[in-house]
């Protein structure tokens, strides 16, 4: 018995229960990684199969796209990404960490490149680390990051209902009460406080205010309008309002599948389905792929310009 007690007391020894618990956590993480990777492979595989099956029509769809239209689409995407940055910056300032525009742009846009890496955590980790260099507590950066999702979903679903019609998408109303609750500052502050307590972190010094939330919602709506114009440049057949709603709906579905890097594949499938009344499948696939490429280029441009501007300011 004494030998067993001595073994338990030796530094570096690990109780069997702790070892089994760590092993179980490791297995769960492994399963999640496999599921995420499988989902991504399936999404890209089916997307590739759809493109190959309709290749002639897809090629014809690309041929109908003009370089001026793509350039205009890219310019408006940059404006839409700026709207997302201002949404995040508004939340961060309301929580107590106002950042000047250039440093804020660097943290947001460079951090957002992490969304293309499987795992869904890289953007927030990047923003937390870069924000810490500017004096922003990690908990505050994380809170602003995670608040972006319900804000984008709520405004995106609202835009979908207004632009695509209540008759076809009235079922989205089922999500509105939940999202309104999630966007109530008192609820948000309680949830953030509970999460920080469970993590053993200090509570936020300043709670989110209703004014800050409404301002963030306004920037998010401006971003949806810009994204809609981006789609209208490459798919004007249904009109501007239809383009705004089509993009908002496809993006929301991509957000809901957060296990896939940047909604890869899901957003395109949804966009093709929404564009079906206006475009044949080949042309719709070409538009969806063009939209994806333009947004990726926009992300790279914003990250590059923000990094250069911040470096000039010695940030």
Phi, psi and omega in degrees: 000318181295324178297320179295319180296321179296321179296321180292331184274347182293139176301139177092345177286152186229125179303148183300324180296318179296320180296318179294322178296317179296321179296320179295318178298317178298320179295319180296318177298320178297319179296318179297319178298319179296317180296317179297315180296319179296319179297317180296314180299318180296316181298313180291325180295311179295324177296316178297321179295319180295320179295315181296320182295325182251029191302318181300316180291323178296316179298319178295324177295317176298322182297332180282347180278132181261155178297320175300321179295318180294322178295316177297320178298318179295318180299319181286329176298318177301320177295321179295318178295325176296321176299321177295319179298319180292328174299311180296316181296323177297316179297316181297318179295319181294331178279353174118007180230075177290132179244143172300157186304314185292311175299322179298318179298319179298310182300315184289306188290319178294318178297326182294340177298338178293347180291344179274358178262131178303140176129337173068355183257347188294321178300316182291323178296318179296316180293324178296316182289315179292324178294325179298324178296340180258010177088013179268122177301145181301320181298325180290318177298317180296319180298315179297320180297309185288338175288340180298324186296306178297327178295314179295320179295313182298311181291324179295317178293322177297315178299320179299314181297318184288323188265328183261349174106139180289333184292321182272326187238026178298336179297340177294341178300336179298332182272342186298313180302317180298316181292324178296321177296317181293338180264000176285121184307322181296321178292315180300314181297322178294318180295315179297317180298317179296317180297318180293324178295319180293330178274358180073025180257160177291146178293160177296138181291326182234126178284159176292139181254161178294324178296317178298319179296316180296322177295318178297319178298322178297316178295323179296319178296321177298322178296319178297320179299317180294319178298323178296319177296322176304315180289325180298325179301323183258348179215074184277000189300322184269357182094168186293315181298319178297319180296319179299312181293320181298317180291318181300316181294314182295323179293318179299319178295325176293322178297320182295336177260061187292350178288344180263133180305116178057029180065029187304126177088315184294313181299320181293317178299315179296319181295318177300317180295318181290326181281352185307321180294341186251332186228151172288165189299318181298313179295322179295320177297317179299318179295315181297317179293321177298318179300315179300314182296316181298320181291320177299315178298319178298318177300316181294318179297313181297317180296317180295312181295321180294319179297318179295314181297318181292323179296323178296332177272005181060041179270000000 
